[in-house]
Amino acid sequence: MSTAAPATTSAKVNLAEYRDVWVFLQRSDGRLSNDSLELLAAGRKVADQVGQKLVGLLLGSNLRGLPEEAIDYGADVVLAVDDPALRTFHTMRIIDTLESMILKRKPYAIIFLATEFGRELAARLAYRVNSGLATDNVDFEVQDYFNPKFNEMFPKTMTQVRPDFGSRVAKIWTPRHRPQVATLKPGSFPPLQRDPSRRARSKIEKLPLPRPGKSYALTVKELVDLPKSNVDLEHASVVIGLGLGILRGADGSPRNPIEAYKLATELKELIERKWGLKTEIGASRGLVMANVRALEGIINRDHELGQTGTLISPDLYIALGVSGSAPHRAGIRAKKILAVNPDANAPILLAATYSVVGDLYEFVPKLIDTLEALPDKD
Ligand SMILES: Cc1cc2nc3c(=O)[nH]c(=O)nc-3n(C[C@H](O)[C@H](O)[C@H](O)COP(=O)(O)OP(=O)(O)OC[C@H]3O[C@@H](n4cnc5c(N)ncnc54)[C@H](O)[C@@H]3O)c2cc1C
């Protein structure tokens, strides 16, 4: 690990010199990842509000087709560094490359995805360029920011919006430094419509790898793909969320949580079969962290919903045995919520479109019967 001091000093930065919004794009199966398309939409919003260009960054080996795809989905410019040395995702080499690009071109902001890789890069890069970092944002706005303590106005500053611990959201500014470094939580923005006609008015710049001969203490020997998660909460139209309430009946008597999981699965399959709506089962952090033995191999970290889990924006969220704590609700952007809970004061019932004060073990079988009796789609 490098212990190098930040490359830029803390001397006053000439903010006006810094222009354009950069987004660091990642790929998946030879295409831009879905999250990267969302990142382009987020970057587009900031670039339009600040009146500057949106620049897609592509660093890797054999990037064929990706720059054009980035332009189709919203970039005005793509900076591509296509070099075999970048094949192994060597973090320090990528940071060196980004730092060199930033020092030459001075971007206004650089946004990464809040993925494992993006989080690591963003933190290291913010340190290198002596700037602030706001992580896990769900939205961005460009506003004039007034600091009352110093009676100072910072025009056109990127407001970074992210869930807070207790309240709904926190707004973060990094007014004195550039570029503003941020990460975007996947699931926060819908991708823009693909528009190949954008290519005529956009530009792809191919850049050489800076310091190609540099060697690093860390060598990547092998790349191994992690097993892919089989839950896709971000893209589901309906999400069924299970909470700690599945461990007991409304009278407090213990229940086997597998029963609730089976009911949720039956409901999921029914909705998919009858209406063709992609439906997924998620869980509260409470249930995930409880490591319930009966749910071993069934509910895991991939199912977690909320601030520290996956942010979802389905048409319908069905909450079963979930209290609806603030961090849980911070990750739910459903158009409608149906919640079942015997505690009439549970926050999820207050936030729900349809509130059922009752026992999930009684309500869900009735819901399944009622839906089953409805006519099929078409
Ligand atoms: C820094 C931090 C970050 C966090 N991030 C997240 C996050 O991202 N996501 C998240 O989910 N949590 C998060 N949490 C945890 C959160 O604060 C709660 O502890 C957790 O969400 C509670 O999970 P729960 O709703 O399943 O359980 P509980 O709060 O125990 O609620 C269970 C509910 O089930 C109801 N119930 C009981 N029996 C039945 C029944 N038979 N039928 C129907 N309902 C029943 C009860 O009335 C109760 O309301 C975070 C906490 C911290 C400190």
PDBQT file of the ligand as one rigid body, heavy atoms in Angstrom, charges set to zero:
ROOT
HETATM    1  C1  LIG A 401     -25.860   2.379  11.180  1.00  0.00    +0.000 C 
HETATM    2  C2  LIG A 401     -27.044   1.508  10.995  1.00  0.00    +0.000 A 
HETATM    3  C3  LIG A 401     -27.436   1.191   9.709  1.00  0.00    +0.000 A 
HETATM    4  C4  LIG A 401     -28.538   0.354   9.525  1.00  0.00    +0.000 A 
HETATM    5  N1  LIG A 401     -28.924   0.060   8.253  1.00  0.00    +0.000 NA
HETATM    6  C5  LIG A 401     -30.011  -0.705   8.041  1.00  0.00    +0.000 A 
HETATM    7  C6  LIG A 401     -30.450  -1.017   6.720  1.00  0.00    +0.000 A 
HETATM    8  O1  LIG A 401     -29.847  -0.624   5.724  1.00  0.00    +0.000 OA
HETATM    9  N2  LIG A 401     -31.553  -1.775   6.580  1.00  0.00    +0.000 N 
HETATM   10  C7  LIG A 401     -32.274  -2.262   7.641  1.00  0.00    +0.000 A 
HETATM   11  O2  LIG A 401     -33.277  -2.963   7.428  1.00  0.00    +0.000 OA
HETATM   12  N3  LIG A 401     -31.864  -1.993   8.899  1.00  0.00    +0.000 NA
HETATM   13  C8  LIG A 401     -30.744  -1.247   9.132  1.00  0.00    +0.000 A 
HETATM   14  N4  LIG A 401     -30.335  -1.007  10.397  1.00  0.00    +0.000 N 
HETATM   15  C9  LIG A 401     -31.019  -1.711  11.497  1.00  0.00    +0.000 C 
HETATM   16  C10 LIG A 401     -32.320  -1.034  11.895  1.00  0.00    +0.000 C 
HETATM   17  O3  LIG A 401     -32.037   0.038  12.746  1.00  0.00    +0.000 OA
HETATM   18  C11 LIG A 401     -33.282  -2.026  12.569  1.00  0.00    +0.000 C 
HETATM   19  O4  LIG A 401     -32.646  -2.566  13.704  1.00  0.00    +0.000 OA
HETATM   20  C12 LIG A 401     -33.730  -3.145  11.670  1.00  0.00    +0.000 C 
HETATM   21  O5  LIG A 401     -34.149  -2.653  10.434  1.00  0.00    +0.000 OA
HETATM   22  C13 LIG A 401     -34.896  -3.871  12.319  1.00  0.00    +0.000 C 
HETATM   23  O6  LIG A 401     -35.270  -4.969  11.528  1.00  0.00    +0.000 OA
HETATM   24  P1  LIG A 401     -36.753  -5.529  11.521  1.00  0.00    +0.000 P 
HETATM   25  O7  LIG A 401     -37.703  -4.476  11.091  1.00  0.00    +0.000 OA
HETATM   26  O8  LIG A 401     -36.731  -6.794  10.764  1.00  0.00    +0.000 OA
HETATM   27  O9  LIG A 401     -36.972  -5.949  13.059  1.00  0.00    +0.000 OA
HETATM   28  P2  LIG A 401     -37.803  -5.292  14.236  1.00  0.00    +0.000 P 
HETATM   29  O10 LIG A 401     -37.480  -3.851  14.393  1.00  0.00    +0.000 OA
HETATM   30  O11 LIG A 401     -37.602  -6.178  15.414  1.00  0.00    +0.000 OA
HETATM   31  O12 LIG A 401     -39.316  -5.366  13.749  1.00  0.00    +0.000 OA
HETATM   32  C14 LIG A 401     -40.040  -6.551  13.630  1.00  0.00    +0.000 C 
HETATM   33  C15 LIG A 401     -41.485  -6.146  13.376  1.00  0.00    +0.000 C 
HETATM   34  O13 LIG A 401     -42.261  -7.295  13.108  1.00  0.00    +0.000 OA
HETATM   35  C16 LIG A 401     -43.537  -7.106  13.651  1.00  0.00    +0.000 C 
HETATM   36  N5  LIG A 401     -44.152  -8.425  13.809  1.00  0.00    +0.000 N 
HETATM   37  C17 LIG A 401     -44.031  -9.293  14.821  1.00  0.00    +0.000 A 
HETATM   38  N6  LIG A 401     -44.747 -10.410  14.565  1.00  0.00    +0.000 NA
HETATM   39  C18 LIG A 401     -45.346 -10.220  13.370  1.00  0.00    +0.000 A 
HETATM   40  C19 LIG A 401     -46.207 -11.008  12.569  1.00  0.00    +0.000 A 
HETATM   41  N7  LIG A 401     -46.610 -12.239  12.958  1.00  0.00    +0.000 N 
HETATM   42  N8  LIG A 401     -46.648 -10.506  11.399  1.00  0.00    +0.000 NA
HETATM   43  C20 LIG A 401     -46.248  -9.281  10.960  1.00  0.00    +0.000 A 
HETATM   44  N9  LIG A 401     -45.407  -8.493  11.687  1.00  0.00    +0.000 NA
HETATM   45  C21 LIG A 401     -44.963  -8.980  12.875  1.00  0.00    +0.000 A 
HETATM   46  C22 LIG A 401     -43.282  -6.387  14.959  1.00  0.00    +0.000 C 
HETATM   47  O14 LIG A 401     -44.432  -5.686  15.379  1.00  0.00    +0.000 OA
HETATM   48  C23 LIG A 401     -42.146  -5.439  14.552  1.00  0.00    +0.000 C 
HETATM   49  O15 LIG A 401     -42.644  -4.173  14.142  1.00  0.00    +0.000 OA
HETATM   50  C24 LIG A 401     -29.248  -0.176  10.626  1.00  0.00    +0.000 A 
HETATM   51  C25 LIG A 401     -28.842   0.168  11.920  1.00  0.00    +0.000 A 
HETATM   52  C26 LIG A 401     -27.760   0.991  12.103  1.00  0.00    +0.000 A 
HETATM   53  C27 LIG A 401     -27.351   1.329  13.503  1.00  0.00    +0.000 C 
ENDROOT
TORSDOF 0
